[in-house]
Amino acid sequence: MSLSTWDYLTLLLLRPLFAIALVFLFIASGWYLAWKLVLVHVPLVQEIFGLKKKPVKPKPATRGRFSKFYSTLETQNSASK
């Protein structure tokens, strides 16, 4: 029994390519299911991928050492006048 050119092509090229594609498809679908069902809800994964937005608090007007220093100077100046 002799094999034709098409049989050699199928045996040597197409079968391995289909096998590799099937493996990648299996891995990708497993990752997608794991992502949608489990990984999205894990806080560490949310933080790494930037999925969890932290609430931004407005900064107070007197938040630092300099503002406290100058506010005490103003109260001292107004008290001395």
Helices and strands as residue ranges (DSSP letters): H 5-9, I 10-14, H 15-37, G 39-41, H 43-49, H 65-80
